[in-house]
Amino acid sequence: MNQIAEFLVGLRKGAQPRPAALPTALAPQTEADAYRIQMQVLEQLGAEVGGWKATLPDTTAGWSAPIPSANLLRAGAPLASSALRTVSSQRIGIEPEVAFTLGQDLPAGRSHSRDEVLQAVASAHAAIELCDCRLADFDSAPLLDRLADNLMNEGLVLAAPMIGWQSLDFGTLPLQVSVNGERVHTGLGGHALHDPLIPLVWLANHLSQRGIVLRAGQVVTTGSFAGCRWVPPGSRVTVEFAGLGTATVEV
C-alpha cells in the first residue's frame, strides 16, 4: 500500500502525466484497500484530517474521503498553492454543497441515530467543494482507483457558520452560482437525495464501522446541489444558498 500511496503523492506533485488508471500491480483490490491508501497518502503528506467528503448514490450505501485540515478554506480567500493540492491543474471543478461542523465527537464502534448525529452538529455552512482528479479522466477510471484518490476532492471552501440551520428546508433551498460575476446556475434544492443530512448520518456510521471517530471540529460535506462545473485557474466563484450563506473563492 505504501508504494501506491507514494505514486499518488507523486501525481499530486506533478511527477508524471496523469494515468488513465493506477498501475495494475499496485491498484486497490477492495474498498478496504482504497480506504487504507487514502490515509497513507495523508500520512505521507504530513496532513491531518480536518473533515470528510460523503458521496452517496442512494440512501443505503456510499463512499467517503478525508479532507486535510490545510485544504479547509474560509470563504473569500484566494486558493493559495499548497503541497497538499495538485500542481499544474488546467481546470478546477466546483460543486455547491452544504457542509456541517461537528460540535462533539461521535464515537466509533456503535451505530448512531439521525437524532444523535443532528444533536452533535454545531453549525451548517454554504460550501464550495474544489475538485481535481489525479487520474486522466475521473469518469472512465476504475471505481476503486477513484476512491483511493479521494474521489476528486481537492479542498473545501466554507462560508460563515450558521447556528439556526434546523429551520431550513434543504429540499427547496434557493441556490445561485456565479463565475466571474456571471450567473451560471439558479435553482431550488438540487441535492441528489433531496436531504444533505442523509450523507451526514451515513458517514457517522460508516466511519464508526471502520473504527474511526468523527471528531468535534471536523467538517462533513454532503454532495453537490448542481453537479460539477469546471472553471479555469483565475476564476472567481460565488455560491449563495438563501438563508444559509455565501461562499466565495478565487481559484
Secondary structure as GFF3:
##gff-version 3
##sequence-region A 1 251
A	DSSP	alpha_helix	2	12	.	.	.	ID=ss1
A	DSSP	alpha_helix	31	45	.	.	.	ID=ss2
A	DSSP	beta_strand	49	55	.	.	.	ID=ss3
A	DSSP	beta_strand	63	68	.	.	.	ID=ss4
A	DSSP	three_ten_helix	69	71	.	.	.	ID=ss5
A	DSSP	beta_strand	72	74	.	.	.	ID=ss6
A	DSSP	beta_strand	92	102	.	.	.	ID=ss7
A	DSSP	alpha_helix	114	120	.	.	.	ID=ss8
A	DSSP	beta_strand	121	131	.	.	.	ID=ss9
A	DSSP	alpha_helix	143	148	.	.	.	ID=ss10
A	DSSP	three_ten_helix	150	152	.	.	.	ID=ss11
A	DSSP	beta_strand	153	158	.	.	.	ID=ss12
A	DSSP	three_ten_helix	165	167	.	.	.	ID=ss13
A	DSSP	three_ten_helix	170	172	.	.	.	ID=ss14
A	DSSP	beta_strand	174	179	.	.	.	ID=ss15
A	DSSP	beta_strand	182	188	.	.	.	ID=ss16
A	DSSP	alpha_helix	197	209	.	.	.	ID=ss17
A	DSSP	beta_strand	219	224	.	.	.	ID=ss18
A	DSSP	beta_strand	229	231	.	.	.	ID=ss19
A	DSSP	beta_strand	236	241	.	.	.	ID=ss20
A	DSSP	beta_strand	245	250	.	.	.	ID=ss21
###
